[in-house]
Amino acid sequence: MILIDGKKAASELREELRQEVAELKTKHNKVPGLTVILIGDLTPSQIYVRNKEKSANEVGLKSDVIRYPDSVEEKTVLEKISELNKDDGVSGILVQLPLPKHIDKKKVIEAIDPSKDVDGFHPMNVGNLSSGYESSVPCTPLGCYLLIKKIEPNLNGKKAVIVGRSNLNGKPMTQLLLKENCTVTITHSKTKDLKSECLEADIVVAAVGIPELVKGDWIKEGTIVIDVGINKTEKGIVGDVHFEEVSKVAKALTPVPGGVGPMTIACLLKNTIDCFKRSQI
């Protein structure tokens, strides 16, 4: 079995992006800029934003973090987004989720200029992705897609099963694999006989948030299995896939942690650079 090393893949992608930023700087005499808005002091969000900032600096991007307290008014955030939309030095805008309850997530996402939406959550980008047009793609499914392509460059005709139907991962993952001529089935926690659906698959992407849901006898030999789950349990952090069992039958499998996670931030940097390049055309 191939253990899919997300840390190594992310490191390789960051090196490619670093070289690309250097070339863009020479060509345009400026570099892409990523601005993150962080509201409140949730520890996971603080850590995630710090990692984004560090990675952005490593590849040569201009990186800014705007911090607000939990009590910030929605109006203040929307006004800041409007200001960033007009700023030529900002290529990508990201508002770190989750938001405090008094701030409307939908309103915030829709306020971001779609051409600067590095998270790929704006309805215009969602629509463009599903229509097969150029768009920003949410970072986690983009990371999963790149890992799958490293193992199997030609996905023509492959049967893919997505476990989980979220806007964040399941739905965009489906669009990416359809574009590759896969036959895609979306399943979820309410699907009848989920096991038999998974047994048909050449590719399984598990992103449903149920610890070790996908067992070894759910997977046929030679399947590529991508585990997006991060679940805290008594035995530590585990994915949505039972690693020990599935590793005995899968062709390739991502570990948790160290699989999909590192690719998410690397893909955020890629999206920022792509937004910058489109703005220069």
Secondary structure, DSSP 8 states (H G I E B T S, - for coil): -EE--HHHHHHHHHHHHHHHHHHHHHHHSS--EEEEEEES--HHHHHHHHHHHHHHHHHT-EEEEEEE-TT--HHHHHHHHHHHHT-TT--EEEE-SS--TTS-HHHHHHHS-GGGBTT--SHHHHHHHHHT-S----HHHHHHHHHHHHH-S--TT-EEEEE---TTTHHHHHHHHHHTT-EEEEE-TT-TTHHHHHHT-SEEEE-S--TT-B-GGGS-TT-EEEE---EEETTEEE-SB-HHHHTTT-SEE--SSSSHHHHHHHHHHHHHHHHHHHHT-
